[in-house]
């Protein structure tokens, strides 16, 4: 149970399982290059940008949202969305809104209103 230092300038391969039981600092990138799911338990915190090449799925339906600070995904700043936004439940807007194109409102019982 002593420390392990690898100080060579070339890549080091570990085959088998690497178990880390305490805090770990990576001073460069982390690449997970397997085709099966990788399980991370606990909280994953990044202090800089994070890029995901595929989708991010939040699958715990018990994290409903009642306010801007609750829910499965809570964003402290603004959100830029490059394509469509689809909302399956209620949408609550707490301030003024601006729409840059035609807005269609469809109510299953009363028909469609176009603004």
C-alpha positions as CSV (number, residue, x, y, z in Angstrom):
1,X,0.0,0.0,0.0
2,X,2.7,2.5,-0.9
3,X,2.8,5.0,-3.7
4,X,3.4,4.2,-7.3
5,X,5.2,6.7,-9.5
6,X,5.7,6.3,-13.2
7,X,8.0,9.0,-14.4
8,X,8.9,7.9,-18.0
9,X,8.1,10.2,-20.9
10,X,6.4,7.5,-23.0
11,X,2.9,6.0,-22.7
12,X,2.5,3.3,-20.0
13,X,0.1,0.5,-20.5
14,X,-1.8,-1.2,-17.7
15,X,-3.6,-4.4,-18.5
16,X,-6.3,-5.7,-16.2
17,X,-8.3,-3.7,-13.7
18,X,-7.1,-0.4,-12.1
19,X,-8.8,0.3,-8.8
20,X,-8.5,3.7,-7.3
21,X,-10.0,4.1,-3.8
22,X,-9.1,7.8,-3.1
23,X,-9.0,11.1,-4.9
24,X,-7.1,11.0,-8.2
25,X,-5.7,13.9,-10.1
26,X,-5.2,13.7,-13.9
27,X,-3.0,16.4,-15.3
28,X,-4.0,15.7,-18.9
29,X,-6.9,14.2,-20.8
30,X,-8.8,11.1,-19.9
31,X,-9.9,8.9,-22.8
32,X,-12.1,5.9,-22.3
33,X,-11.9,3.9,-25.5
34,X,-14.0,0.8,-25.0
35,X,-17.2,-0.1,-26.7
36,X,-19.0,-1.1,-23.5
37,X,-20.5,1.3,-21.0
38,X,-18.1,2.7,-18.3
39,X,-19.6,3.1,-14.9
40,X,-18.6,6.1,-12.8
41,X,-20.1,6.2,-9.3
42,X,-20.2,9.3,-7.2
43,X,-19.9,12.8,-8.6
44,X,-18.0,13.7,-11.7
45,X,-16.8,17.3,-11.5
46,X,-15.0,19.2,-14.2
47,X,-13.5,22.6,-13.6
48,X,-13.3,23.4,-17.3
49,X,-15.2,22.5,-20.5
50,X,-16.4,19.0,-21.1
51,X,-17.2,17.7,-24.6
52,X,-19.5,14.7,-25.3
53,X,-19.4,13.4,-28.9
54,X,-22.7,11.5,-28.5
55,X,-25.8,12.2,-26.4
56,X,-26.0,12.6,-22.7
57,X,-28.9,10.6,-21.1
58,X,-30.2,11.5,-17.7
59,X,-32.4,8.5,-16.9
60,X,-33.6,9.1,-13.3
61,X,-37.2,10.2,-13.7
62,X,-37.5,10.9,-9.9
63,X,-35.6,14.2,-10.4
64,X,-38.6,16.3,-11.5
65,X,-38.3,20.0,-11.8
66,X,-40.4,22.5,-9.7
67,X,-38.1,25.5,-10.2
68,X,-35.1,26.7,-12.2
69,X,-32.8,25.2,-9.5
70,X,-34.3,21.6,-9.4
71,X,-34.5,18.7,-11.8
72,X,-32.3,16.1,-13.5
73,X,-30.4,18.9,-15.4
74,X,-29.8,22.2,-13.7
75,X,-27.9,24.9,-15.7
76,X,-26.6,27.9,-13.8
77,X,-26.0,30.1,-16.9
78,X,-27.6,30.5,-20.3
79,X,-28.3,27.6,-22.7
80,X,-27.6,27.7,-26.4
81,X,-29.5,25.1,-28.4
82,X,-28.5,24.6,-32.0
83,X,-31.6,22.7,-33.1
84,X,-35.1,21.9,-32.0
85,X,-36.3,22.0,-28.4
86,X,-39.0,19.4,-27.5
87,X,-40.7,19.6,-24.2
88,X,-42.8,16.6,-23.1
89,X,-44.3,18.3,-20.0
90,X,-45.2,21.8,-18.9
91,X,-43.1,24.7,-19.9
92,X,-42.8,27.5,-17.5
93,X,-41.2,30.8,-18.6
94,X,-40.4,33.1,-15.7
95,X,-39.7,36.3,-17.7
96,X,-40.2,37.9,-21.1
97,X,-39.6,35.8,-24.2
98,X,-38.7,36.7,-27.8
99,X,-39.6,34.6,-30.8
100,X,-37.8,35.2,-34.0
101,X,-40.2,33.4,-36.3
102,X,-43.8,32.2,-36.6
103,X,-45.1,30.6,-33.4
104,X,-47.8,28.0,-33.5
105,X,-49.8,27.1,-30.4
106,X,-51.8,23.9,-30.6
107,X,-54.4,22.9,-28.0
108,X,-56.0,19.5,-28.5
109,X,-59.4,20.7,-27.3
110,X,-59.5,24.2,-28.8
111,X,-57.5,24.0,-32.1
112,X,-54.5,25.9,-33.3
113,X,-53.6,29.5,-32.8
114,X,-50.9,31.0,-35.1
115,X,-49.1,34.1,-34.0
